Amino acid sequence: MTSQASGARSSDEDFIAQQIARMDSGAWTAADEAMLQTWLDEVPTRRGLLLRMEAQWVALDSASAEADSTVEEPAAPVAISSFSRWTRRGLMGAAAASVVGGYLAFRLGDGATNFETRVGEIRRLPLADGSVMTMNSASQIKVNLAQDVRQIALLQGEAWFEVAKDAKRPFIVQVGDVQVRAVGTAFSVRTRGTAVEVLVTEGVVETSARHDSKLQLTLKGGDRAIVGASALVDFETGQSTNVDRALAWRSGMIDLNGTPLSSAAEEFNRYNQRQIVIADPAIAAEQFDGLFRVNDPDGFAEAVKASLGVSINTTEPGIIRIE
């Protein structure tokens, strides 16, 4: 009995590894997605296995990106079909949090391709120019890699970009009326209501606003800015540690450092259908430190309960009420 179970799991792992490698190769199609969903529906435990293997993949790829930061020109994306490589990756990424794999990608009539992630999904995608795009939960992005410009439209959510150097083709991320331009660097862009948050992990980027030529800003590694269509909302420079904390989601984590409870709850709600509600306004400003898995709102609520002596009410479906 044990041997049969182990054999079946190994077969499933092998199949999932092949699918993940195909997703990261950039060759994933709507037909592939449909086939995968059918296969997952056949056995309930397969979705959990996919989540764990995706988490390991994302965590290891983030670590690999940091280790390779001294390489000026990223290698062209290559389809990964070797299961032995996947196994090594899986072992190295064993401490990763659970994040959800799978994404939707479809080509538009104007030559661009749309990418979407659902709530809780984190997806690393190599682009055809050698750049890599890591999409956060509930994000929507339109990619158009033309001969003279690489145009990215962030329609919703957040993404971290590792840009391949190409002086003849600027890499531009457009969010509403705000534009972020880079040549060879790594940075993230996140929609913040009508504003845009930009975090730079290395290199230099320039932000500008379509309707205000004076609103131009140069950001370097360790800088953070929130830019609106007509004003600079917030700016921090030389804060690499804070930037890394804000981008902990790349490893499936939420890193809190003096974060108000209300803001922490908003972060968990980005990744989970089950929402945290702070029922007592008096505790919303309490500050918290700690490292949590993005998909563990219950663990965070228990930590709040232990720290503040508050109650947790989970009687309402889909709600964790801290009161």
C-alpha positions in Angstrom: 0.0 0.0 0.0 2.7 2.4 1.0 4.8 1.6 -2.1 1.8 2.2 -4.4 1.0 5.6 -2.8 4.6 6.7 -3.0 4.8 5.7 -6.7 1.6 7.6 -7.5 2.9 10.7 -5.8 6.2 10.5 -7.6 4.4 10.3 -10.9 2.3 13.4 -10.0 5.4 15.3 -9.0 7.1 14.4 -12.2 4.1 15.6 -14.2 3.8 18.9 -12.2 7.5 19.6 -12.6 7.1 19.3 -16.4 4.1 21.7 -16.4 5.9 24.3 -14.2 9.0 24.1 -16.5 6.7 24.6 -19.5 5.1 27.7 -17.9 8.4 29.2 -17.2 9.6 28.6 -20.7 7.0 31.1 -22.0 5.3 28.4 -24.1 2.3 28.0 -21.9 -1.0 28.1 -23.9 -4.7 28.3 -23.0 -4.9 24.6 -24.1 -2.2 23.7 -21.6 -4.0 25.5 -18.9 -7.3 23.7 -19.6 -5.5 20.3 -19.7 -3.8 21.1 -16.3 -7.1 22.1 -14.7 -8.8 18.9 -15.9 -5.9 16.8 -14.5 -6.0 18.7 -11.1 -9.8 18.1 -10.8 -9.3 14.3 -11.1 -7.6 14.0 -7.7 -8.3 16.6 -4.9 -4.8 16.3 -3.4 -3.1 17.3 -6.6 -3.9 21.1 -6.2 -2.1 21.1 -2.8 0.9 19.4 -4.4 1.0 22.0 -7.2 0.9 24.8 -4.6 3.9 23.4 -2.7 6.0 22.8 -5.8 5.2 26.3 -7.1 6.2 27.8 -3.8 9.6 26.0 -4.0 10.1 27.2 -7.6 9.3 30.8 -6.8 11.5 30.9 -3.7 14.5 29.3 -5.4 14.2 31.5 -8.5 14.3 34.6 -6.3 17.4 33.4 -4.6 19.0 32.6 -7.9 18.2 36.1 -9.2 20.1 37.6 -6.2 23.0 35.3 -6.7 23.3 36.2 -10.4 23.0 39.9 -9.8 26.5 40.6 -11.0 25.8 39.2 -14.4 25.2 42.1 -16.7 23.3 40.4 -19.5 20.7 37.8 -18.3 20.8 34.6 -20.3 18.0 34.0 -22.7 15.1 32.0 -21.3 15.5 28.3 -21.8 12.8 25.6 -21.5 13.6 23.4 -18.5 12.7 19.8 -19.0 15.1 18.1 -16.7 13.3 16.6 -13.7 16.7 16.2 -11.9 17.1 20.0 -11.9 13.6 20.4 -10.6 14.3 18.0 -7.7 17.4 20.0 -6.8 15.4 23.2 -6.9 12.7 21.6 -4.8 15.1 20.6 -2.0 16.8 24.0 -2.0 13.5 25.8 -1.7 12.0 23.6 1.0 11.5 26.5 3.4 9.4 28.5 1.0 5.9 29.5 1.8 2.9 28.2 0.0 1.9 30.4 -2.9 -0.4 29.4 -5.8 0.7 28.6 -9.3 -1.0 29.0 -12.5 -1.8 32.0 -14.6 -3.7 33.1 -17.6 -2.0 34.4 -20.7 -3.6 35.3 -24.0 -2.3 37.2 -27.0 -4.2 40.3 -28.1 -4.8 41.5 -31.6 -2.3 44.4 -31.3 0.6 42.0 -30.8 0.6 42.3 -27.1 0.0 39.6 -24.6 -2.1 39.8 -21.4 -1.0 38.1 -18.2 -3.2 37.7 -15.2 -2.8 36.1 -11.8 -5.7 35.3 -9.4 -5.9 36.1 -5.7 -3.0 34.3 -4.0 -1.1 33.6 -7.2 2.6 34.6 -7.5 4.1 33.8 -10.9 7.6 34.3 -12.3 7.6 34.7 -16.1 10.6 35.0 -18.4 10.0 37.4 -21.3 11.2 36.9 -24.9 13.9 39.7 -24.5 15.6 38.0 -21.6 13.9 40.1 -18.9 12.0 38.4 -16.1 8.7 39.5 -14.7 7.4 38.2 -11.3 3.7 39.0 -10.8 2.1 39.3 -7.4 -1.4 38.3 -6.4 -4.4 39.5 -8.4 -2.4 41.4 -11.0 -3.0 42.1 -14.7 -0.3 43.1 -17.1 -0.2 43.7 -20.8 3.2 43.1 -22.5 4.2 44.4 -25.9 7.9 43.8 -26.9 8.2 45.8 -30.1 11.4 46.3 -32.1 12.0 49.9 -30.8 10.5 49.7 -27.3 9.5 47.2 -24.6 6.1 48.5 -23.4 4.5 47.1 -20.2 1.1 48.2 -19.0 0.4 47.4 -15.4 -3.4 47.4 -15.3 -3.8 46.1 -11.8 -1.7 44.7 -8.9 2.1 44.5 -8.7 5.1 43.1 -10.4 8.9 43.0 -10.0 10.9 43.3 -13.2 14.5 42.1 -13.8 15.3 44.0 -17.0 17.7 42.7 -19.7 20.0 45.4 -21.0 19.1 46.7 -24.4 20.1 50.3 -25.1 18.1 50.3 -28.4 14.9 49.2 -26.8 13.9 51.1 -23.6 11.9 49.1 -21.0 8.8 51.2 -20.0 6.2 50.3 -17.4 3.0 52.4 -17.8 0.5 52.7 -15.0 -2.3 55.1 -15.8 -0.6 58.5 -16.4 2.6 57.5 -14.6 5.6 56.0 -16.5 8.6 54.2 -15.2 11.6 53.8 -17.6 14.6 51.5 -17.2 17.4 50.2 -19.4 19.0 47.5 -17.3 17.9 47.2 -13.7 15.5 45.5 -11.3 12.5 47.2 -9.8 8.9 46.7 -8.8 5.8 48.7 -9.6 2.5 48.5 -7.7 -0.8 50.2 -8.2 -1.8 52.3 -5.1 -5.3 53.6 -5.9 -4.7 56.5 -8.2 -0.9 56.5 -7.4 1.9 54.2 -8.2 4.6 52.8 -5.8 8.0 52.1 -7.3 10.7 50.1 -5.4 14.2 49.8 -6.9 16.4 46.9 -5.9 19.3 47.6 -8.3 20.2 50.1 -11.0 18.4 53.3 -11.9 14.9 54.0 -13.1 13.2 57.3 -14.1 9.6 58.1 -13.4 7.5 60.7 -15.1 3.9 61.8 -15.4 2.1 62.2 -18.7 0.4 65.5 -17.9 3.1 67.1 -15.7 6.6 67.5 -17.3 8.1 68.7 -14.0 7.2 65.6 -12.2 10.3 63.6 -13.1 12.2 61.6 -10.6 15.4 59.4 -10.7 15.4 56.4 -8.4 18.4 54.2 -7.6 18.8 50.9 -5.7 17.2 51.1 -2.3 14.9 54.0 -3.2 11.1 53.9 -2.8 8.6 56.4 -4.2 4.8 56.8 -4.4 4.0 58.9 -7.4 0.6 60.3 -8.5 -0.4 61.8 -11.8 0.3 65.3 -10.4 2.3 64.9 -7.2 5.1 63.0 -5.5 3.2 61.4 -2.6 6.1 59.8 -0.7 9.8 59.2 -1.1 12.6 57.3 0.7 16.2 56.9 -0.4 18.9 54.4 0.6 16.5 52.1 2.3 17.5 48.7 0.8 16.4 46.8 3.9 12.9 48.3 3.7 12.7 47.6 0.0 13.6 44.0 0.5 11.0 43.7 3.2 8.3 45.2 0.9 9.3 42.6 -1.7 9.2 39.6 0.6 6.2 38.4 -1.4 8.6 37.1 -4.0 9.4 34.3 -1.5 5.8 34.0 -0.5 6.2 35.9 2.7 4.9 39.1 4.4 7.6 40.9 6.4 6.2 43.3 9.0 8.4 45.9 10.7 6.5 48.3 12.9 3.6 47.9 10.6 0.2 49.1 11.8 -2.3 46.3 12.3 -4.7 47.8 9.8 -1.9 47.8 7.1 -0.9 44.3 8.0 -4.5 43.1 7.6 -4.6 44.8 4.1 -1.5 42.9 3.1 -2.9 39.5 4.1 -6.2 40.3 2.3 -4.3 40.8 -0.9 -3.4 37.1 -1.0 -6.4 35.4 0.5 -10.1 35.1 -0.2 -10.6 34.8 3.6 -10.4 38.4 4.8 -9.1 39.8 8.1 -11.4 42.5 9.5 -10.3 44.7 12.4 -13.5 45.2 14.3 -12.0 47.4 17.0 -10.7 50.7 15.7 -8.8 51.2 18.9 -6.2 48.5 18.0 -5.9 49.3 14.3 -2.8 51.5 14.9 -0.9 49.0 17.0 2.4 48.1 15.3 3.7 44.6 14.6 6.9 42.9 13.6 7.3 39.4 12.2 7.6 37.2 9.2 4.5 35.4 8.1 3.4 33.2 5.1 1.2 35.1 2.7 -1.4 32.3 2.9 -1.6 32.1 6.7 -4.0 34.8 7.9 -5.0 32.5 10.8 -1.4 32.3 12.1 -1.2 36.1 12.0 -4.5 36.5 13.8 -3.3 34.1 16.5 -0.2 36.2 16.9 -2.3 39.3 17.3 -4.5 37.6 19.8 -1.4 36.5 21.9 0.1 40.0 21.7 -2.9 42.2 22.4 -5.2 39.8 24.3 -8.0 40.4 21.8 -10.5 37.9 20.6 -10.8 36.2 17.2 -14.2 35.5 15.7 -14.4 33.0 12.8 -18.1 32.2 12.9 -18.8 34.2 9.7 -17.7 32.3 6.6 -14.7 33.9 4.8 -14.0 36.4 7.6 -11.4 36.4 10.5 -12.7 39.1 12.7 -10.3 40.6 15.3 -12.2 42.2 18.1 
